[in-house]
Amino acid sequence: MVVAAFAALYIIWGSTYLGIAIALRDIPPFLLAATRFIAAGVILYAWCRLRGQSTPPLSSVKKIACSGIVMLFLGTGSLVWAEQYIPTGIAAIVIATVPLWFVLLDKRQWHFYFSNPAVITGLLVGFCGVLVLFAGHRSGGYATGNMQLVGFVVLLLGSVAWAAGSLYAKYTPMEGSTGIKASIQMMAAGFISLVPSFASGEQHQFDISRVSVPAVMAIGYLVTFGSLIGFLSYVWLLGVRSPSLVGTYAYVNPVVAVFLGWLFVHEPITRQQVIALIIILAGVIIVNFSKEKKLPAQLVLPPDR
């Protein structure tokens, strides 16, 4: 069970970047995000209710929905939109910076973070990796273009939004089980995703009769494996293994995403990408291990990819 659960985190979450890329071939980005989140949220909510878990009061539902909109609509939604313009491997490398944003935004822990030379070193190393990745774009290390640059920036801002939403969910008192909260977060993000979808006219661009079998399989994979099996595996592992061990998914996902992008959709792997990935992961590892030595274990949900 432990091996299977870790495989879910390492492989499934790392492969969702490819799943998004395949689904985007036939489904517009906001409609894709809405379909995935609403389907996964409804399924998880029904499952929790069948297990006897109660719906929290409206005051908590509003807070949970707010955290879901920031994390999933702004955070994961930015990933879906950005993958129209940037390769899956680059997207995964940018997402690897999320632990660094947690440090910068977690004001309650600033005294510890910024008095710890190792944490500061890790932050500087990690953001040097981001600069290397950006320089690769500017120097032609991978395909260039204005929209790819915009996609890069949007995804970076989405990573910040994910961290901000996670910290809000962490520090704001909310009633409800973990499963119920996750289902409400997903449904809220899904319904909000319909707003930009209709506003941008995606319904006129979308023809369900032209959706290919691979795209249908990809969105089914994102719903069942990415949003349900992956998330439940994460929650279960936290109960039987240390948070630092479970958190190693953050080091493996970008490697899996880069490899699968190269294998299945023939995305090039450049030397600059590899260097940026190594630098960013080095910074994240330095920060995480420094935090683990000094701070009590804290549960912060990972990006639902």
N, C-alpha and C positions, 0 to 999 in steps of 0.2 A: 504493500500500500504506500509506503514512504517513497519507494523508487518510482512508482507510477505517478504519485503526486508531484514529485520533483520533475519528472519528465513532462508533465502537463505545464509546469511553470517555464521550464527551460525551452522546450520545443514548441508547444502550442502558442504561448505568448510571443515567442520569437517569430513564429510563422504567420501571425495575424497581419503583419505588414504586407506580406505577399497576398494574403487573402483580400485585403482592402484593394490592392492594386488590380487584382483580377476582377473584382466586383465593379470597380470604377469604369471598366471598359464598356459596360452596358447600363450602369445605374448612376445618375448624377450624385454628387457627393453628399448634399444635405438630405436627399431622399434616402440614400444608403444609410446614413447615420440614424435617421429617424426610424427606418424599418428595423434596423438591428437593435437599437435601444428599446423600442416599444415591444418588440417580440420577446427579447430576453427579459425585460422587466415584467411583462405580464406572466410569462412562464414561471419566473422565480417567485413572483408574488402569489400565484395560485398554489405553487408547491409549498410555500411557507404557511399559507392559510390552511392547507390540508393537514399540515403538521400541527395545527392548533395555535400558531403564532398570531397574536392580535395586531391590528392596525393601530399605530400610535395616535394620540390626539392631534387635532388640526394644527395646534401651535408647533408641534414637533415636525409634522408633515411639511409645513412651510420651510422650516430650517433645513430639513433633509433635502427637499426639492431644490432649494437654493444652492446647497453644496453640490448636488448632482449637476445642475446647470453649469456651474463654474468648472467643475472637474471634467465632466463628460462632454457637454456641448462645446465649451470653449477649449478645453484641453484635448480630448480625443477627437472632437469635431474638427479642430484645426489640423490634426494629423490626416484625417480623411480628405479634407480640402487640399492640403499641401501635396498629397501624393499624386495629384493631377500633374504636378509640375516638377517634382523632385523624385529621385530614385528611392526605393524602399530602404536600401542600405544607408543612404544619407539621412533619411528620416529617423531610422533607428538610432543612429549615432547622436543626432540632436536630442532625442528623447532620453538618451543616457545621461544628460545633464540635469535631469529632474532632482536628484539628491542634492545637487549644489544649490538649486533654487530654494529647497527646503531650509538650508542653513541661512541663506540671506533673508528669507521672509519670516523665519521663526523668531520673532522679537523676544519672546519669553526666554529664549536660550542664548541671546546675543552675548550676555556677560561671559558665559562659558566659551562660546564659539570664538569670539574675537580676543579672548585672553589665552587661547590655545594656539601656539605657533603651528602645530601640525594641521589643524583645521584650516588656518589661513593659507598654509602652503598648498593643501589639497585644493582649495578654491582657486588659487592662482594657477596651479597646474591644469585643472579642469578647464578653466576659461582660456588658457593658452591653446588647448585642444580645439575649442570652438573657433578661435582665430585661424588656426591651421585649416580647419574645415572650410571656413569662409574664404580664406586665401586660395584654396583649391578651386572654388567657384570662380573667383576673379581671374585665376591664372589659366583656366581651361582644364583643370584637373578632371572635371566632368562637364557634361553639357551645360552651356551657359544660356542666358536669356533673362530678360527683365522679370518675367513671371516666375522663373525659378528662384531668383533672388527674393522676390516677394514671398514665395512659398517658404523659403528658408526662414525669413524673418517672422512670418505668421506662425510657423511651427515653434520657433523659439519662444514667442509670446504665449503660445498655447501651453508650452511646458511650464512657464511661469504661472499661468492660470491653474494648471493642474495642482501645482504645489500650494497655491493660495487657497484653492477650494478644499484641499485635503487638510490643511491646517485649520480652516474654519470648521470643518466637520470634526476635527480632533478636539478642539477647545470649546466648542459650543455644546452645551448639554442638550441631548436629544433622546427621546424615549424610542424603544423599539429594538427588535433583534437585529443582528447583523444582516441577515437575509432580507428582512423586510425593508431595512434602510437602503440596501443596495438596489432592491427592486424599485423603490420609489425614486431613487436617484436616476436610474436608467429610464424609467417612464417619463420623468420630468424632462430629462435631456432629449428624449425622443420626440416628445410633443413640441418642445421649443424648436427643435431642428426643422419642424414643418414650416415655421414662420419664414426663415430665409429661403427655404425650398420653394414655397409658393411665391414669395416676393420676387425671386429671381427667375420665375417662370420655368422651373425644372419640370413641372407637370406637362408642359408643351414639348419639351425635349425628350421626354421619356415615353417609350413604346414598349409595353410589357410583352408584346408578341415577338419583339426582337431581342429579348434578354436571353443570352445563351445559357446552355447547361452549365458550363464552368462558372458563370457569374452566379447562378442560382446556388450551386454547390458552395461557392465561396461565402455567400451571405449566410447560408445555413451553417457553415463551419464557424463563422464569426459569432453567430448567436449561440450555438450549442457548445462549442469547444472554447472559444475565446472568452465569452461573457458568462457562461454558466460553469462548465467543468473547470476552467482555469481559476475562476474566482473561488469556487468552493474548495478546490485543492489548496489554494493559498490559505484560506481560513482554517482548514483542517490541519495543515502543516504547522501553523502558528501554535496550535495546541499541543503538538508532540515534539517540536524541534525549536531551537532558539531562533529569535528574530534575525540575528546576524547570519545564520546559516540559510534561513528561508530567503533572506534578502539578496542572496547571491544570484538570484534570477536577473538582477539588474546588470550583472557583468556578462551574462551569457546571451541574453536576448539580442543585443546588437550584432554579435558574432553570427548567431543563427540567421538573423534577418539578412545580413550582408551575403552570407553563403547561399541562402535560398533565392535571393534576388539574382545572383549570378547564375545559379543552376537552372532556374525555371523561366526567367524572363530576360536572361542574357544581359543583365546590368554589369557594366565593367567595374572591376575592383581596382582602383588606382592606388599608387603608393601613398599619395597624400591622404586618402581616406583611411588607410590602415594606420598611418602615423597618428592621425587625428583621433581615431578610435582608441589606440593604445594610450595616448596622453590623457584623454577624457576619463577613461576607465581607471587610470592610475590616480587621477585626482579624486574620483569618487571613492576608490578604495581607501585612500589616505584619510579622507573625511569620515567615512563610515567607521573605520576601525578606531579612529581617535574618539568619535562619539561613543562607540560601544564600550570603551574602557572607562569612561567617566560618567555617562548618563544612564539612568535606568531604562530598561527595555520599554519602547513605546510602539504602539500599533498605529501605523499609518498605512492606509490602503494604497496599493500600487496602482499605476495607470491601468485602466481596464482596456486593453488593446484588442 
